[in-house]
Every structure is written in structure tokens, then in C-alpha cells.
Amino acid sequence: MEDGREVPCAILTVFSVETNEYIALLPLEEDGKNHNGEVYLYKFSRTENGDPIMDNIEDDDEYTAAAEKFDEILTNARKAEMANAPLED
């Protein structure tokens, strides 16, 4: 976090929008769960050694584009999950 705190997170996905990559993280509480549905979006890259780098998305338009793409990914995942769900009697 910007204030120096570390927040345990689960990686939801890494995705591209145009030429940039982004990472969606699910912050976890002490019990290992996310109770509020909040998701963190960051710009994502790697060093030459392959180490991950996360940066804040400073530009509002860039953030909007990343958020819209993430929403699309979630929608597609839900549709795929529903398509594979067993039919109830």
C-alpha cells in the first residue's frame, strides 16, 4: 500500500489492454477471505530478471480502460461458469 502497509492478496488475473499489462488482486482478511468484494488493479510488468513490478495507475482514462477490461473478464468467466453448471431438477 502507499502507506507502507502490506496487504495479503490473491492474484485474480493478469491481463492486457492495448500495450500495457495489468494485475487484478483480491485483498484478503486475516481469515484468508475477502468480505467486501474489493479488487485492486495495478499496472504490471517484470524486470529483466522476471521479478514482478506493480505500479499505481495514475491516469483516469487508463484506469477506466483497465477496469472495463477486468469487468469484461469477470462477465465472461461467469458466463463460462454458468454454461458448465449442472442443471437442477
Biopython code that builds the backbone (N, CA, C, O; Angstrom):
import numpy as np
from Bio.PDB.StructureBuilder import StructureBuilder

atoms = [
    (1, "MET", "N", (0.839, -1.172, 0.000)),
    (1, "MET", "CA", (0.000, 0.000, 0.000)),
    (1, "MET", "C", (0.889, 1.242, 0.000)),
    (1, "MET", "O", (2.075, 1.166, 0.318)),
    (2, "GLU", "N", (0.308, 2.374, -0.356)),
    (2, "GLU", "CA", (1.072, 3.616, -0.406)),
    (2, "GLU", "C", (1.617, 4.008, 0.961)),
    (2, "GLU", "O", (2.660, 4.656, 1.053)),
    (3, "ASP", "N", (0.912, 3.616, 2.030)),
    (3, "ASP", "CA", (1.352, 3.979, 3.376)),
    (3, "ASP", "C", (2.367, 2.992, 3.945)),
    (3, "ASP", "O", (2.729, 3.082, 5.118)),
    (4, "GLY", "N", (2.826, 2.058, 3.127)),
    (4, "GLY", "CA", (3.841, 1.110, 3.552)),
    (4, "GLY", "C", (3.298, -0.184, 4.132)),
    (4, "GLY", "O", (4.061, -1.118, 4.378)),
    (5, "ARG", "N", (1.991, -0.253, 4.354)),
    (5, "ARG", "CA", (1.396, -1.488, 4.865)),
    (5, "ARG", "C", (1.423, -2.564, 3.791)),
    (5, "ARG", "O", (1.313, -2.281, 2.598)),
    (6, "GLU", "N", (1.570, -3.790, 4.236)),
    (6, "GLU", "CA", (1.457, -4.921, 3.321)),
    (6, "GLU", "C", (0.101, -5.570, 3.529)),
    (6, "GLU", "O", (-0.317, -5.812, 4.661)),
    (7, "VAL", "N", (-0.576, -5.845, 2.434)),
    (7, "VAL", "CA", (-1.890, -6.476, 2.481)),
    (7, "VAL", "C", (-1.793, -7.787, 1.717)),
    (7, "VAL", "O", (-1.466, -7.783, 0.530)),
    (8, "PRO", "N", (-2.072, -8.914, 2.377)),
    (8, "PRO", "CA", (-2.045, -10.176, 1.635)),
    (8, "PRO", "C", (-3.145, -10.177, 0.582)),
    (8, "PRO", "O", (-4.275, -9.761, 0.841)),
    (9, "CYS", "N", (-2.797, -10.650, -0.607)),
    (9, "CYS", "CA", (-3.746, -10.655, -1.727)),
    (9, "CYS", "C", (-3.636, -11.950, -2.511)),
    (9, "CYS", "O", (-2.591, -12.600, -2.541)),
    (10, "ALA", "N", (-4.742, -12.303, -3.141)),
    (10, "ALA", "CA", (-4.754, -13.402, -4.105)),
    (10, "ALA", "C", (-4.725, -12.782, -5.495)),
    (10, "ALA", "O", (-5.427, -11.805, -5.756)),
    (11, "ILE", "N", (-3.922, -13.342, -6.380)),
    (11, "ILE", "CA", (-3.884, -12.866, -7.764)),
    (11, "ILE", "C", (-5.095, -13.441, -8.487)),
    (11, "ILE", "O", (-5.262, -14.658, -8.566)),
    (12, "LEU", "N", (-5.936, -12.558, -9.011)),
    (12, "LEU", "CA", (-7.097, -12.998, -9.777)),
    (12, "LEU", "C", (-6.727, -13.254, -11.224)),
    (12, "LEU", "O", (-7.066, -14.296, -11.785)),
    (13, "THR", "N", (-6.025, -12.295, -11.834)),
    (13, "THR", "CA", (-5.626, -12.440, -13.229)),
    (13, "THR", "C", (-4.626, -11.358, -13.600)),
    (13, "THR", "O", (-4.551, -10.310, -12.960)),
    (14, "VAL", "N", (-3.871, -11.632, -14.633)),
    (14, "VAL", "CA", (-3.029, -10.641, -15.303)),
    (14, "VAL", "C", (-3.590, -10.531, -16.707)),
    (14, "VAL", "O", (-3.821, -11.544, -17.366)),
    (15, "PHE", "N", (-3.811, -9.305, -17.173)),
    (15, "PHE", "CA", (-4.453, -9.107, -18.466)),
    (15, "PHE", "C", (-3.866, -7.889, -19.167)),
    (15, "PHE", "O", (-3.231, -7.038, -18.545)),
    (16, "SER", "N", (-4.095, -7.827, -20.475)),
    (16, "SER", "CA", (-3.568, -6.741, -21.304)),
    (16, "SER", "C", (-4.682, -5.829, -21.777)),
    (16, "SER", "O", (-5.802, -6.265, -22.044)),
    (17, "VAL", "N", (-4.348, -4.563, -21.873)),
    (17, "VAL", "CA", (-5.178, -3.563, -22.542)),
    (17, "VAL", "C", (-4.218, -2.783, -23.425)),
    (17, "VAL", "O", (-3.315, -2.103, -22.938)),
    (18, "GLU", "N", (-4.429, -2.892, -24.727)),
    (18, "GLU", "CA", (-3.517, -2.308, -25.716)),
    (18, "GLU", "C", (-2.117, -2.832, -25.455)),
    (18, "GLU", "O", (-1.908, -4.043, -25.523)),
    (19, "THR", "N", (-1.144, -1.972, -25.158)),
    (19, "THR", "CA", (0.240, -2.432, -24.989)),
    (19, "THR", "C", (0.643, -2.603, -23.531)),
    (19, "THR", "O", (1.785, -2.970, -23.253)),
    (20, "ASN", "N", (-0.270, -2.346, -22.588)),
    (20, "ASN", "CA", (0.053, -2.438, -21.165)),
    (20, "ASN", "C", (-0.551, -3.688, -20.549)),
    (20, "ASN", "O", (-1.577, -4.196, -21.001)),
    (21, "GLU", "N", (0.120, -4.176, -19.495)),
    (21, "GLU", "CA", (-0.410, -5.293, -18.724)),
    (21, "GLU", "C", (-0.857, -4.780, -17.367)),
    (21, "GLU", "O", (-0.308, -3.816, -16.833)),
    (22, "TYR", "N", (-1.870, -5.447, -16.820)),
    (22, "TYR", "CA", (-2.426, -5.079, -15.523)),
    (22, "TYR", "C", (-2.612, -6.341, -14.701)),
    (22, "TYR", "O", (-2.693, -7.447, -15.236)),
    (23, "ILE", "N", (-2.678, -6.155, -13.391)),
    (23, "ILE", "CA", (-2.923, -7.274, -12.489)),
    (23, "ILE", "C", (-4.106, -6.917, -11.596)),
    (23, "ILE", "O", (-4.210, -5.796, -11.098)),
    (24, "ALA", "N", (-4.987, -7.880, -11.402)),
    (24, "ALA", "CA", (-6.130, -7.721, -10.505)),
    (24, "ALA", "C", (-5.853, -8.560, -9.261)),
    (24, "ALA", "O", (-5.611, -9.764, -9.346)),
    (25, "LEU", "N", (-5.894, -7.900, -8.106)),
    (25, "LEU", "CA", (-5.611, -8.559, -6.838)),
    (25, "LEU", "C", (-6.830, -8.510, -5.930)),
    (25, "LEU", "O", (-7.548, -7.510, -5.893)),
    (26, "LEU", "N", (-7.058, -9.584, -5.206)),
    (26, "LEU", "CA", (-8.150, -9.662, -4.244)),
    (26, "LEU", "C", (-7.543, -9.570, -2.847)),
    (26, "LEU", "O", (-6.894, -10.517, -2.402)),
    (27, "PRO", "N", (-7.739, -8.441, -2.135)),
    (27, "PRO", "CA", (-7.178, -8.318, -0.790)),
    (27, "PRO", "C", (-7.864, -9.293, 0.168)),
    (27, "PRO", "O", (-9.081, -9.475, 0.125)),
    (28, "LEU", "N", (-7.065, -9.910, 1.026)),
    (28, "LEU", "CA", (-7.579, -10.931, 1.933)),
    (28, "LEU", "C", (-7.492, -10.458, 3.380)),
    (28, "LEU", "O", (-6.529, -9.802, 3.777)),
    (29, "GLU", "N", (-8.506, -10.800, 4.153)),
    (29, "GLU", "CA", (-8.533, -10.503, 5.588)),
    (29, "GLU", "C", (-7.677, -11.541, 6.317)),
    (29, "GLU", "O", (-7.127, -12.452, 5.700)),
    (30, "GLU", "N", (-7.575, -11.388, 7.634)),
    (30, "GLU", "CA", (-6.770, -12.317, 8.421)),
    (30, "GLU", "C", (-7.249, -13.758, 8.303)),
    (30, "GLU", "O", (-6.463, -14.694, 8.455)),
    (31, "ASP", "N", (-8.554, -13.936, 8.029)),
    (31, "ASP", "CA", (-9.092, -15.291, 7.897)),
    (31, "ASP", "C", (-8.884, -15.870, 6.496)),
    (31, "ASP", "O", (-9.347, -16.971, 6.200)),
    (32, "GLY", "N", (-8.179, -15.118, 5.630)),
    (32, "GLY", "CA", (-7.889, -15.591, 4.280)),
    (32, "GLY", "C", (-9.009, -15.383, 3.291)),
    (32, "GLY", "O", (-8.967, -15.910, 2.180)),
    (33, "LYS", "N", (-10.024, -14.607, 3.691)),
    (33, "LYS", "CA", (-11.169, -14.358, 2.816)),
    (33, "LYS", "C", (-11.289, -12.872, 2.509)),
    (33, "LYS", "O", (-10.724, -12.024, 3.199)),
    (34, "ASN", "N", (-12.040, -12.586, 1.458)),
    (34, "ASN", "CA", (-12.359, -11.204, 1.093)),
    (34, "ASN", "C", (-13.835, -11.005, 1.392)),
    (34, "ASN", "O", (-14.692, -11.653, 0.791)),
    (35, "HIS", "N", (-14.127, -10.109, 2.322)),
    (35, "HIS", "CA", (-15.502, -9.939, 2.778)),
    (35, "HIS", "C", (-16.239, -8.798, 2.095)),
    (35, "HIS", "O", (-17.465, -8.733, 2.174)),
    (36, "ASN", "N", (-15.525, -7.895, 1.427)),
    (36, "ASN", "CA", (-16.202, -6.719, 0.865)),
    (36, "ASN", "C", (-16.217, -6.688, -0.661)),
    (36, "ASN", "O", (-16.792, -5.768, -1.243)),
    (37, "GLY", "N", (-15.608, -7.658, -1.318)),
    (37, "GLY", "CA", (-15.630, -7.699, -2.776)),
    (37, "GLY", "C", (-14.708, -6.706, -3.455)),
    (37, "GLY", "O", (-14.737, -6.573, -4.678)),
    (38, "GLU", "N", (-13.897, -6.014, -2.690)),
    (38, "GLU", "CA", (-12.977, -5.030, -3.257)),
    (38, "GLU", "C", (-11.872, -5.735, -4.051)),
    (38, "GLU", "O", (-11.398, -6.803, -3.663)),
    (39, "VAL", "N", (-11.477, -5.123, -5.157)),
    (39, "VAL", "CA", (-10.394, -5.636, -6.001)),
    (39, "VAL", "C", (-9.428, -4.491, -6.259)),
    (39, "VAL", "O", (-9.855, -3.359, -6.484)),
    (40, "TYR", "N", (-8.132, -4.775, -6.228)),
    (40, "TYR", "CA", (-7.108, -3.776, -6.539)),
    (40, "TYR", "C", (-6.615, -4.007, -7.963)),
    (40, "TYR", "O", (-6.326, -5.140, -8.346)),
    (41, "LEU", "N", (-6.521, -2.944, -8.740)),
    (41, "LEU", "CA", (-5.953, -3.005, -10.087)),
    (41, "LEU", "C", (-4.660, -2.211, -10.117)),
    (41, "LEU", "O", (-4.613, -1.070, -9.658)),
    (42, "TYR", "N", (-3.610, -2.816, -10.657)),
    (42, "TYR", "CA", (-2.309, -2.167, -10.794)),
    (42, "TYR", "C", (-1.759, -2.406, -12.188)),
    (42, "TYR", "O", (-2.100, -3.387, -12.848)),
    (43, "LYS", "N", (-0.903, -1.492, -12.625)),
    (43, "LYS", "CA", (-0.125, -1.725, -13.835)),
    (43, "LYS", "C", (0.914, -2.784, -13.473)),
    (43, "LYS", "O", (1.473, -2.762, -12.376)),
    (44, "PHE", "N", (1.169, -3.708, -14.396)),
    (44, "PHE", "CA", (2.029, -4.846, -14.102)),
    (44, "PHE", "C", (3.108, -4.983, -15.162)),
    (44, "PHE", "O", (2.846, -4.843, -16.357)),
    (45, "SER", "N", (4.327, -5.259, -14.709)),
    (45, "SER", "CA", (5.431, -5.549, -15.629)),
    (45, "SER", "C", (6.425, -6.437, -14.884)),
    (45, "SER", "O", (6.218, -6.794, -13.724)),
    (46, "ARG", "N", (7.488, -6.776, -15.566)),
    (46, "ARG", "CA", (8.536, -7.594, -14.951)),
    (46, "ARG", "C", (9.899, -6.979, -15.250)),
    (46, "ARG", "O", (10.097, -6.341, -16.284)),
    (47, "THR", "N", (10.821, -7.183, -14.333)),
    (47, "THR", "CA", (12.193, -6.750, -14.557)),
    (47, "THR", "C", (12.843, -7.693, -15.563)),
    (47, "THR", "O", (12.246, -8.691, -15.965)),
    (48, "GLU", "N", (14.053, -7.373, -15.960)),
    (48, "GLU", "CA", (14.785, -8.251, -16.876)),
    (48, "GLU", "C", (14.995, -9.634, -16.263)),
    (48, "GLU", "O", (15.107, -10.627, -16.982)),
    (49, "ASN", "N", (15.049, -9.694, -14.928)),
    (49, "ASN", "CA", (15.223, -10.970, -14.226)),
    (49, "ASN", "C", (13.908, -11.712, -14.019)),
    (49, "ASN", "O", (13.898, -12.820, -13.484)),
    (50, "GLY", "N", (12.794, -11.104, -14.443)),
    (50, "GLY", "CA", (11.497, -11.747, -14.300)),
    (50, "GLY", "C", (10.763, -11.429, -13.013)),
    (50, "GLY", "O", (9.687, -11.970, -12.759)),
    (51, "ASP", "N", (11.340, -10.550, -12.193)),
    (51, "ASP", "CA", (10.667, -10.174, -10.953)),
    (51, "ASP", "C", (9.487, -9.255, -11.256)),
    (51, "ASP", "O", (9.590, -8.373, -12.108)),
    (52, "PRO", "N", (8.360, -9.458, -10.558)),
    (52, "PRO", "CA", (7.173, -8.637, -10.831)),
    (52, "PRO", "C", (7.326, -7.207, -10.322)),
    (52, "PRO", "O", (7.946, -6.957, -9.289)),
    (53, "ILE", "N", (6.745, -6.279, -11.074)),
    (53, "ILE", "CA", (6.686, -4.866, -10.686)),
    (53, "ILE", "C", (5.230, -4.432, -10.796)),
    (53, "ILE", "O", (4.584, -4.641, -11.823)),
    (54, "MET", "N", (4.724, -3.827, -9.733)),
    (54, "MET", "CA", (3.369, -3.282, -9.763)),
    (54, "MET", "C", (3.452, -1.785, -9.518)),
    (54, "MET", "O", (4.146, -1.326, -8.611)),
    (55, "ASP", "N", (2.735, -1.032, -10.340)),
    (55, "ASP", "CA", (2.687, 0.417, -10.200)),
    (55, "ASP", "C", (1.239, 0.870, -10.161)),
    (55, "ASP", "O", (0.362, 0.242, -10.754)),
    (56, "ASN", "N", (1.001, 1.962, -9.459)),
    (56, "ASN", "CA", (-0.334, 2.559, -9.470)),
    (56, "ASN", "C", (-0.680, 3.017, -10.876)),
    (56, "ASN", "O", (0.201, 3.398, -11.647)),
    (57, "ILE", "N", (-1.950, 2.980, -11.203)),
    (57, "ILE", "CA", (-2.438, 3.505, -12.479)),
    (57, "ILE", "C", (-2.824, 4.952, -12.221)),
    (57, "ILE", "O", (-3.861, 5.226, -11.617)),
    (58, "GLU", "N", (-1.996, 5.871, -12.676)),
    (58, "GLU", "CA", (-2.174, 7.289, -12.356)),
    (58, "GLU", "C", (-3.205, 7.978, -13.240)),
    (58, "GLU", "O", (-3.892, 8.891, -12.783)),
    (59, "ASP", "N", (-3.324, 7.563, -14.481)),
    (59, "ASP", "CA", (-4.195, 8.232, -15.443)),
    (59, "ASP", "C", (-5.625, 7.692, -15.329)),
    (59, "ASP", "O", (-5.836, 6.480, -15.371)),
    (60, "ASP", "N", (-6.601, 8.586, -15.185)),
    (60, "ASP", "CA", (-8.000, 8.175, -15.029)),
    (60, "ASP", "C", (-8.514, 7.387, -16.228)),
    (60, "ASP", "O", (-9.217, 6.391, -16.057)),
    (61, "ASP", "N", (-8.172, 7.821, -17.437)),
    (61, "ASP", "CA", (-8.628, 7.116, -18.639)),
    (61, "ASP", "C", (-8.025, 5.716, -18.712)),
    (61, "ASP", "O", (-8.702, 4.759, -19.088)),
    (62, "GLU", "N", (-6.760, 5.605, -18.354)),
    (62, "GLU", "CA", (-6.098, 4.300, -18.351)),
    (62, "GLU", "C", (-6.745, 3.383, -17.309)),
    (62, "GLU", "O", (-6.969, 2.201, -17.570)),
    (63, "TYR", "N", (-7.043, 3.935, -16.127)),
    (63, "TYR", "CA", (-7.694, 3.135, -15.083)),
    (63, "TYR", "C", (-9.067, 2.658, -15.547)),
    (63, "TYR", "O", (-9.433, 1.501, -15.342)),
    (64, "THR", "N", (-9.818, 3.553, -16.172)),
    (64, "THR", "CA", (-11.145, 3.196, -16.675)),
    (64, "THR", "C", (-11.050, 2.068, -17.691)),
    (64, "THR", "O", (-11.844, 1.128, -17.651)),
    (65, "ALA", "N", (-10.081, 2.154, -18.606)),
    (65, "ALA", "CA", (-9.904, 1.107, -19.621)),
    (65, "ALA", "C", (-9.551, -0.227, -18.961)),
    (65, "ALA", "O", (-10.074, -1.269, -19.354)),
    (66, "ALA", "N", (-8.667, -0.199, -17.960)),
    (66, "ALA", "CA", (-8.286, -1.429, -17.265)),
    (66, "ALA", "C", (-9.474, -2.001, -16.492)),
    (66, "ALA", "O", (-9.691, -3.212, -16.503)),
    (67, "ALA", "N", (-10.241, -1.145, -15.825)),
    (67, "ALA", "CA", (-11.403, -1.601, -15.057)),
    (67, "ALA", "C", (-12.468, -2.196, -15.970)),
    (67, "ALA", "O", (-13.078, -3.212, -15.636)),
    (68, "GLU", "N", (-12.692, -1.572, -17.114)),
    (68, "GLU", "CA", (-13.682, -2.099, -18.063)),
    (68, "GLU", "C", (-13.258, -3.460, -18.607)),
    (68, "GLU", "O", (-14.087, -4.357, -18.759)),
    (69, "LYS", "N", (-11.974, -3.614, -18.898)),
    (69, "LYS", "CA", (-11.473, -4.906, -19.379)),
    (69, "LYS", "C", (-11.614, -5.970, -18.290)),
    (69, "LYS", "O", (-11.998, -7.104, -18.579)),
    (70, "PHE", "N", (-11.307, -5.614, -17.049)),
    (70, "PHE", "CA", (-11.453, -6.566, -15.950)),
    (70, "PHE", "C", (-12.918, -6.967, -15.779)),
    (70, "PHE", "O", (-13.215, -8.142, -15.563)),
    (71, "ASP", "N", (-13.825, -6.013, -15.873)),
    (71, "ASP", "CA", (-15.260, -6.325, -15.803)),
    (71, "ASP", "C", (-15.669, -7.293, -16.909)),
    (71, "ASP", "O", (-16.465, -8.205, -16.683)),
    (72, "GLU", "N", (-15.116, -7.088, -18.111)),
    (72, "GLU", "CA", (-15.394, -7.989, -19.238)),
    (72, "GLU", "C", (-14.895, -9.403, -18.938)),
    (72, "GLU", "O", (-15.577, -10.386, -19.228)),
    (73, "ILE", "N", (-13.708, -9.494, -18.358)),
    (73, "ILE", "CA", (-13.141, -10.794, -17.989)),
    (73, "ILE", "C", (-14.041, -11.488, -16.969)),
    (73, "ILE", "O", (-14.305, -12.685, -17.088)),
    (74, "LEU", "N", (-14.515, -10.741, -15.962)),
    (74, "LEU", "CA", (-15.413, -11.314, -14.956)),
    (74, "LEU", "C", (-16.717, -11.797, -15.574)),
    (74, "LEU", "O", (-17.197, -12.887, -15.261)),
    (75, "THR", "N", (-17.282, -10.984, -16.449)),
    (75, "THR", "CA", (-18.534, -11.351, -17.112)),
    (75, "THR", "C", (-18.362, -12.630, -17.915)),
    (75, "THR", "O", (-19.205, -13.524, -17.849)),
    (76, "ASN", "N", (-17.277, -12.724, -18.673)),
    (76, "ASN", "CA", (-17.017, -13.926, -19.474)),
    (76, "ASN", "C", (-16.792, -15.153, -18.590)),
    (76, "ASN", "O", (-17.219, -16.255, -18.936)),
    (77, "ALA", "N", (-16.123, -14.964, -17.452)),
    (77, "ALA", "CA", (-15.892, -16.080, -16.533)),
    (77, "ALA", "C", (-17.211, -16.561, -15.938)),
    (77, "ALA", "O", (-17.435, -17.764, -15.804)),
    (78, "ARG", "N", (-18.084, -15.618, -15.582)),
    (78, "ARG", "CA", (-19.397, -16.000, -15.033)),
    (78, "ARG", "C", (-20.220, -16.753, -16.072)),
    (78, "ARG", "O", (-20.871, -17.747, -15.751)),
    (79, "LYS", "N", (-20.192, -16.279, -17.324)),
    (79, "LYS", "CA", (-20.933, -16.957, -18.392)),
    (79, "LYS", "C", (-20.406, -18.374, -18.595)),
    (79, "LYS", "O", (-21.187, -19.312, -18.750)),
    (80, "ALA", "N", (-19.094, -18.527, -18.594)),
    (80, "ALA", "CA", (-18.496, -19.852, -18.771)),
    (80, "ALA", "C", (-18.861, -20.760, -17.601)),
    (80, "ALA", "O", (-19.138, -21.945, -17.792)),
    (81, "GLU", "N", (-18.861, -20.207, -16.396)),
    (81, "GLU", "CA", (-19.229, -20.991, -15.220)),
    (81, "GLU", "C", (-20.685, -21.431, -15.299)),
    (81, "GLU", "O", (-21.009, -22.576, -14.981)),
    (82, "MET", "N", (-21.556, -20.533, -15.719)),
    (82, "MET", "CA", (-22.981, -20.855, -15.842)),
    (82, "MET", "C", (-23.200, -21.917, -16.925)),
    (82, "MET", "O", (-24.050, -22.792, -16.768)),
    (83, "ALA", "N", (-22.446, -21.845, -18.009)),
    (83, "ALA", "CA", (-22.600, -22.803, -19.106)),
    (83, "ALA", "C", (-22.202, -24.209, -18.670)),
    (83, "ALA", "O", (-22.738, -25.196, -19.174)),
    (84, "ASN", "N", (-21.264, -24.297, -17.737)),
    (84, "ASN", "CA", (-20.797, -25.599, -17.262)),
    (84, "ASN", "C", (-21.525, -26.072, -16.012)),
    (84, "ASN", "O", (-21.263, -27.172, -15.525)),
    (85, "ALA", "N", (-22.434, -25.257, -15.486)),
    (85, "ALA", "CA", (-23.158, -25.625, -14.270)),
    (85, "ALA", "C", (-24.144, -26.750, -14.572)),
    (85, "ALA", "O", (-24.800, -26.749, -15.613)),
    (86, "PRO", "N", (-24.242, -27.699, -13.662)),
    (86, "PRO", "CA", (-25.216, -28.782, -13.878)),
    (86, "PRO", "C", (-26.640, -28.241, -13.773)),
    (86, "PRO", "O", (-26.912, -27.312, -13.013)),
    (87, "LEU", "N", (-27.521, -28.825, -14.532)),
    (87, "LEU", "CA", (-28.925, -28.428, -14.486)),
    (87, "LEU", "C", (-29.558, -28.956, -13.209)),
    (87, "LEU", "O", (-29.314, -30.089, -12.796)),
    (88, "GLU", "N", (-30.375, -28.110, -12.592)),
    (88, "GLU", "CA", (-31.071, -28.535, -11.377)),
    (88, "GLU", "C", (-32.418, -29.123, -11.740)),
    (88, "GLU", "O", (-33.066, -28.676, -12.687)),
    (89, "ASP", "N", (-32.842, -30.131, -10.983)),
    (89, "ASP", "CA", (-34.160, -30.747, -11.204)),
    (89, "ASP", "C", (-35.254, -29.886, -10.620)),
    (89, "ASP", "O", (-36.430, -30.239, -10.707)),
]
sb = StructureBuilder()
sb.init_structure("model")
sb.init_model(0)
sb.init_chain("A")
sb.init_seg("    ")
for serial, (resi, resn, name, xyz) in enumerate(atoms, 1):
    if name == "N":
        sb.init_residue(resn, " ", resi, " ")
    sb.init_atom(name, np.array(xyz, "f"), 0.0, 1.0, " ", f" {name:<3s}", serial, name[0])
structure = sb.get_structure()
